[in-house]
């Protein structure tokens, strides 16, 4: 969503309250900035943008418990300065959960890339939200389509949806996958030790972005 300010606000997340919005630039450019905007009754005003040359991935996620912005590309951003304060060294679809102190990434390990049609596997990885350490990996075999949305589901679950078809928007039906179990919310000590040195997942597919009106974006953000 380019604007008349010259900044690219492709993906948005609310901040600590209704006065703050944070936006990431499009994933298709080398420099992917993150920007801060202030919301008031008068409209939306651009405040500042980061100058770091970093990969942030598809979407940003603000977590009220930690007060930080977590990106699908693995980066962790301090909202007040837009400085990068951490990195999970993973990418994919991401969900932070400060209630459990965990972060979830859905992606593929190098060995899962280029699987046969209809037998594509993805991996859900669970990380410590504060130390960024990998705690557990759960392989999900035979996924139909590519993941496009993921949410926390209850106290011990993760749900994600997939899209199928081509990148021109010609969709075949995707599916909804629900994972539930104690290992999602409380990885055991034995599993944590086994995960040391394991491969981290990556975003290996191209998420299809929804259509947006550029004109509307320019009118909304000046």
LINFENHU-V772225 format. One record per helix or strand of 2 or more residues. SS is the DSSP state (alpha for helix, beta for strand). FROM is the first residue (numbers start at 1). TO is the last residue. Records with the same first field share a line. If there is no record, write none. Layout:
SS: FROM-TO  FROM-TO
This chain:
beta: 11-14  20-24  34-40  43-49  60-63  68-71  75-78  83-87  93-97  102-108  122-128  134-140  146-153  157-165  171-172  176-180
alpha: 110-112  182-185  189-194  214-220
